[in-house]
Amino acid sequence: MKAKTSITLSSETLARIDRVAGSEISRSAFIERVLNEYFRQKARRHLHARDLERINAAADRLNHEALDTLDYQASE
């Protein structure tokens, strides 16, 4: 379901939208596509950040284990 809304944009922004969208799609459809892509990228960045935290946590733990093993081997 779509809801009608009103936004205020500068004439420069509207001109850029018109140039990029051309006659293929309406301004509304173009803006909706751009916003949907923004939301997808934002969600992807969030997932990547969470994954990076997990990788770094595992890396820290594994690096600590490797140092313990090297210390043990060096003491023999």
C-alpha positions in Angstrom: 0.0 0.0 0.0 1.3 3.4 -0.9 0.6 6.6 1.0 0.6 10.1 -0.5 3.1 12.5 1.1 4.6 15.8 0.3 8.3 16.7 0.6 10.2 19.9 -0.3 13.3 19.7 -2.4 15.5 22.3 -4.0 15.1 23.0 -7.7 18.7 21.7 -8.2 17.8 18.4 -6.6 14.7 18.1 -8.7 16.6 18.8 -11.8 19.2 16.1 -10.9 16.4 13.6 -10.2 14.8 14.4 -13.6 18.2 14.1 -15.4 18.9 10.7 -13.8 15.4 9.3 -13.9 14.7 10.6 -17.3 11.3 9.8 -18.8 11.5 6.2 -17.7 10.1 6.5 -14.2 8.3 9.1 -12.1 10.0 11.2 -9.5 8.1 9.3 -6.8 9.3 5.9 -8.2 12.9 7.2 -8.5 12.9 8.5 -4.9 11.4 5.3 -3.6 14.1 3.3 -5.4 16.9 5.5 -4.0 15.5 5.3 -0.5 15.0 1.5 -0.7 18.6 1.1 -1.8 19.8 3.4 1.0 17.9 1.2 3.5 19.4 -2.0 2.0 22.9 -0.6 2.2 22.4 0.6 5.8 21.2 -2.9 6.8 24.1 -4.4 5.0 26.6 -2.1 6.8 25.0 -3.1 10.1 25.4 -6.8 9.4 29.0 -6.3 8.2 29.8 -4.3 11.4 28.3 -7.1 13.5 30.2 -9.8 11.6 33.4 -7.8 12.0 32.9 -7.6 15.7 32.5 -11.4 15.8 35.6 -11.9 13.6 37.7 -9.6 15.8 36.5 -11.3 19.0 37.4 -14.7 17.6 40.7 -13.4 16.3 41.6 -11.9 19.6 40.8 -15.2 21.4 42.7 -17.3 18.8 45.7 -14.9 18.9 45.8 -15.3 22.7 45.7 -19.1 22.4 48.5 -19.0 19.8 50.7 -16.9 22.1 50.0 -19.2 25.0 51.1 -22.2 22.8 54.2 -20.4 21.7 55.1 -19.5 25.3 54.6 -23.1 26.3 56.7 -24.4 23.4 59.5 -21.8 24.2 59.6 -22.9 27.9 60.3 -26.5 27.0 
